[in-house]
Amino acid sequence: MATKLATDELDKALAALPLWQLDAARQKIHREFKFSGFSAAFGFMTRVALAAQAADHHPDWSNSYNKVSITLSTHDAGGLTAKDITLAAAIDKLAG
């Protein structure tokens, strides 16, 4: 099982992910993405799904036309872990 990040570890990790917003109360990070249209958004979601499956770590997300909303947290750890930070960084690369 993954271990929750300590506050100082989380602060350091989030410094490298400036577009992600921390919800400290809910122990989650969140980011909104906007694309040129539905196909671009859906293509992005497909690439994220493949990365998430390979990492065995799956986001909470939603899509509305050209927008994708992603929230990450490690449920079985009860908060944010290295798995969330690694997947967030991978998602940022996929978003370009």
N, C-alpha and C positions, 0 to 999 in steps of 0.2 A: 504494500500500500504506500502511496505517496505521502510525504510529510509536508505539512503546512509550512510556508515560508515565515521566518521571523520578520518582524517589522523592518529591521535594517536590511535584510535580504530583499524584501519586497520593494522597499524604496529604491534600492540600487537597480533592481530589475526593471522597475517601471520608468526609471530615468532613460532607459534605452528604448522605451515604447511610449513616446510622448503623445501619441494620438489616442491612446487607450485611457479611459476614465475609470478611476477606482471608485467602487462603492464599498467603502470600508465596513459599513454596518452589515452589508450582506455578503462580504468577503468575495466580491466578484469584480471582474474588469469588463468593460463594455466599449464597443466602437461601432460607429455607423459608417457605412460605405455608400457612395452614390455613383452610379454608372450612367452611360449614355442612353441606355434603354433596358428593357426586360432581358433580352438575349445576353447582353454583356453581364448583367447581374446574375443571371442563371448560370452562365459559364463560369463565373467566379465562384459561385456556390459549389459547382461540381468539382472544381479544383480544390477548394477547401475541404470538401467531403472526402476526397481521396487522401489528402494530407492527414486529416483527422482519423480516418480509418487506419492508415499506416501507423499512426502514433497511438492508436487505441485510446483516443481521448476526443470526445465529441462535444461540440459547442451547443449551446442553446441559441437558436437563431430564428429570424423571420425575414421574409421578403415581401416587399410591396412594390410592384412594377420595377423601378430602377434602383431601389434602395434595399440594402441588406443590413440587418442589425444583428450583431454577434455579442454574446455574453459568455464569458469563460469563468469556470470555477470547478474545482475538483470535489465533487459531491461526497465521495467516500472519505475524504480528508477533512471535510467541513470548512473548506476555504481555498485559498490560492496556493498552488504548488508550482514547482519547476515545470510541470506538464503544461500548465496554463501559459506560463511565460514563453516556453518553447513554441507552443502552438500559435500564440499571438504574433511572435516574430515571423513564423512561417506564413501566417495569414498576411502580414504586412508586405512580405516579399511577393506573394501572389497578387496582391492588390496593385503592386507597381509603385 
